Amino acid sequence: MEKRKARASLFGLIIAALLLPLLLLVSGAYADVPIPGMKGYENQYIISNIDDYPDYLFITSSAIWGWKHTSQVDRTTCSFGGGYKLDSFHLHAAKASDFNASIFSAGSSADEADCTAYCQGNSKIASSSIDLPVSTLVNDTLPLSQIMVYLKVNSINDTCLDITRDRTVYQYDNGTSLEAPLLEIS
């Protein structure tokens, strides 16, 4: 009788061990399912005062994948955006004179780099603590064409990039736009 109980317990543990990963995979599959009545728009981020910091390079990293997916902010357009819709950006800055661009871009594509070895823990890279979502869900009846979020760099010191979200501009299909102050969510 004891052996039968022990076997039943062991069998139950084996079944649970096999089913648990399957249940976790199935429950995670719903995270990427569209919400009826909502449409996702990529946020286009623009650093409005990038020219106030000519000695700095601005770099983005992924909130999900870290330094594995990074890119430099285009100084011509002062903007960045795109990526996986459930991800967020982290914004960083480094003095151009302290930044080794060849190590940063080694083994990368034209748009993106894996600079984990160089960037992670690099004391010469200042980081912001603000999450910048890749996309925003909006009611699909709104005829939006683009969402632009303006960022302002307040200061940069050795380890901290202080930025704020300044405002958001919603551009509509008919060419009109609406500018709205951004509410900080804590």
Legacy VTK file of the C-alpha trace (Angstrom):
# vtk DataFile Version 3.0
C-alpha trace
ASCII
DATASET POLYDATA
POINTS 186 float
0.000 0.000 0.000
2.883 2.363 0.867
4.587 1.668 -2.457
1.364 2.354 -4.344
0.984 5.761 -2.630
4.623 6.604 -3.323
4.198 5.648 -6.998
1.001 7.676 -7.272
2.729 10.693 -5.717
5.725 10.309 -8.020
3.431 9.900 -11.039
1.534 13.055 -9.992
4.776 15.028 -9.712
5.937 13.866 -13.133
2.614 14.839 -14.717
2.729 18.249 -12.991
6.331 18.785 -14.111
5.360 18.014 -17.711
2.167 20.104 -17.724
3.516 23.209 -15.966
5.797 24.343 -18.843
2.987 23.691 -21.324
0.555 25.796 -19.292
3.098 28.609 -19.037
3.615 28.592 -22.806
-0.119 28.635 -23.529
-0.840 31.459 -21.079
2.018 33.565 -22.506
0.724 33.191 -26.049
-2.135 35.575 -25.333
0.118 38.594 -24.624
0.485 39.411 -28.301
-3.180 39.033 -29.256
-4.791 42.244 -30.555
-7.458 43.893 -28.434
-10.732 44.305 -30.346
-11.466 47.948 -31.122
-7.875 49.051 -30.524
-5.015 49.699 -32.929
-1.336 49.946 -32.068
0.745 52.887 -33.293
4.509 53.099 -33.058
5.693 56.019 -30.981
8.205 58.182 -32.798
10.434 59.829 -30.175
12.093 63.165 -30.892
14.735 64.704 -28.639
13.775 68.346 -29.028
16.966 69.841 -27.616
19.570 67.363 -28.905
21.559 70.290 -30.363
22.166 71.558 -26.806
24.360 68.484 -26.300
26.657 68.405 -29.356
29.389 66.461 -27.531
27.091 63.525 -26.747
25.860 60.456 -28.562
22.416 59.198 -27.630
21.795 55.447 -27.599
18.666 53.371 -27.090
18.460 49.916 -25.560
15.585 47.489 -25.142
13.708 47.096 -21.867
13.168 43.401 -22.720
16.470 42.447 -24.372
18.758 45.009 -22.748
21.919 46.002 -24.586
21.461 43.221 -27.134
19.244 45.499 -29.255
20.694 48.994 -29.324
20.885 51.822 -31.799
22.221 55.348 -31.971
19.739 58.194 -32.195
19.889 59.861 -35.607
21.221 63.388 -34.976
19.794 64.614 -38.290
16.191 63.805 -37.391
16.773 63.759 -33.605
14.440 60.781 -33.532
14.129 57.084 -32.833
11.328 54.538 -32.836
10.217 51.137 -34.066
10.721 47.742 -32.552
8.610 45.085 -30.867
5.260 46.571 -29.855
5.330 45.254 -26.273
8.874 46.508 -25.628
10.099 49.852 -24.324
13.192 51.915 -24.988
15.747 53.028 -22.451
17.654 56.139 -23.489
21.358 56.604 -22.720
24.012 59.216 -23.449
27.782 59.106 -23.715
30.365 61.725 -24.575
31.422 61.120 -28.159
35.085 61.437 -27.121
34.645 58.596 -24.572
32.624 56.316 -26.811
34.264 53.606 -28.903
31.930 53.407 -31.909
33.839 50.529 -33.510
33.294 48.281 -30.478
29.682 49.459 -30.218
28.885 48.530 -33.809
31.024 45.388 -34.093
28.959 42.513 -35.435
25.848 44.595 -35.918
23.487 45.429 -38.717
23.221 48.959 -40.091
20.371 49.866 -37.724
21.047 47.891 -34.591
23.944 46.645 -32.477
24.552 44.124 -29.702
26.832 46.073 -27.436
26.250 44.122 -24.216
29.958 43.548 -23.617
30.853 47.201 -24.196
27.805 49.040 -22.868
26.604 47.042 -19.862
28.208 48.450 -16.752
30.158 51.076 -18.724
30.634 53.963 -16.290
30.934 56.433 -19.180
27.356 55.827 -20.313
24.658 57.830 -18.509
21.204 56.243 -18.399
17.683 57.527 -18.012
15.239 55.814 -15.682
12.190 56.471 -17.882
10.607 53.650 -19.875
9.607 54.812 -23.354
7.005 52.415 -24.816
7.541 51.364 -28.435
3.833 51.635 -29.188
0.536 53.005 -27.921
-2.902 51.437 -28.226
-5.589 53.801 -29.490
-9.266 53.343 -30.326
-9.344 52.123 -33.925
-12.061 54.615 -34.889
-9.577 57.488 -34.542
-8.024 58.286 -37.941
-4.444 58.613 -36.626
-1.453 58.403 -38.907
1.398 59.009 -36.435
2.216 59.633 -32.770
5.277 61.746 -31.990
6.507 62.052 -28.410
8.879 64.952 -27.726
11.582 64.446 -25.121
13.645 67.115 -23.405
17.115 66.470 -21.986
17.322 68.344 -18.684
20.861 67.345 -17.755
23.544 64.710 -18.171
26.032 63.760 -15.478
28.373 60.804 -15.048
25.683 58.172 -14.525
22.318 59.861 -15.006
20.568 61.145 -18.104
17.688 63.299 -16.857
14.961 63.498 -19.503
11.286 64.366 -19.448
8.482 63.682 -21.856
7.498 67.147 -22.955
4.469 66.704 -25.181
2.811 64.403 -27.680
1.685 65.318 -31.186
-1.043 63.200 -32.736
-1.109 63.456 -36.527
-4.316 62.485 -38.293
-4.962 61.020 -41.724
-6.469 64.312 -42.947
-3.223 66.212 -42.265
-4.310 67.915 -39.048
-2.499 67.430 -35.781
-3.264 67.812 -32.105
-0.580 68.708 -29.594
-1.164 67.580 -26.032
0.890 67.897 -22.874
2.016 64.531 -21.636
0.838 63.304 -18.273
3.536 61.476 -16.342
2.312 58.136 -15.042
3.916 56.985 -11.835
LINES 1 187
186 0 1 2 3 4 5 6 7 8 9 10 11 12 13 14 15 16 17 18 19 20 21 22 23 24 25 26 27 28 29 30 31 32 33 34 35 36 37 38 39 40 41 42 43 44 45 46 47 48 49 50 51 52 53 54 55 56 57 58 59 60 61 62 63 64 65 66 67 68 69 70 71 72 73 74 75 76 77 78 79 80 81 82 83 84 85 86 87 88 89 90 91 92 93 94 95 96 97 98 99 100 101 102 103 104 105 106 107 108 109 110 111 112 113 114 115 116 117 118 119 120 121 122 123 124 125 126 127 128 129 130 131 132 133 134 135 136 137 138 139 140 141 142 143 144 145 146 147 148 149 150 151 152 153 154 155 156 157 158 159 160 161 162 163 164 165 166 167 168 169 170 171 172 173 174 175 176 177 178 179 180 181 182 183 184 185
